[in-house]
Amino acid sequence: LKTARLFECACLVGADPEPGGGESAALVAFGREIGLAFQLLDDVLDVAGPPERTGKARGTDLLDGTVTLPLIWARERDPELRRLDLRALDAAGAEAACDRIAATGALDEVRADARGRVETAKRALRAAPLDEDRRGLLTLAGVAVLTAAWALAPYGANAATIDPIARDISAAPLRLPPALFSSMASCLPNLPARYQPA
């Protein structure tokens, strides 16, 4: 939940302080849901992401003793995972646990949960009384989810499946910092034309 709170705060920094305007509540909802989606995708990457793309070994959260949603849901399906003692794991054990977690189908459910949270965030932002420029800037918060999702490309993600994260929030082109644009363009096949370097 720390990530969600961080996103909430970032979204509220530029909010209209006028009480009763509806803007603050919408921005809190947007930030919370985008932050949770980001965290969920990061948790999926810990289990499934290839180290050469994520920069960390699979199962790092498990080795740190962190219980994530993929593990929680996988434990409901796999009795062996219920008996898993995170304190006793080594690197090989973490890899094996990641394989077991993936085999339960929990990762697909966590991805679906993240997509649902993105949809909730989009609805909150569409309802906010914001001008198009501010709406476009907040869309960049959705791009934070894209930066987590880019590493899923080997697992069936591509620009066509990821673009809906930002679609419908803003009709304006998304002008991204050059380094982020370059990274997305190199990792995601067929990046839509709406993504442009700033």
Secondary structure, DSSP 8 states (H G I E B T S, - for coil): -HHHHHHHHHHHTT----TTSSHHHHHHHHHHHHHHHHHHHHHHHHHH--HHHHSS-TTHHHHTT---HHHHHHHTT-HHHHT--GGG--HHHHHHHHHHHHHTTHHHHHHHHHHHHHHHHHHHHHHS---HHHHHHHHHHHHHHHHHHGGGGGGT--HHHHGGGTTTT-SS-EEE-HHHHHHHHHHSTT--TTEEE-
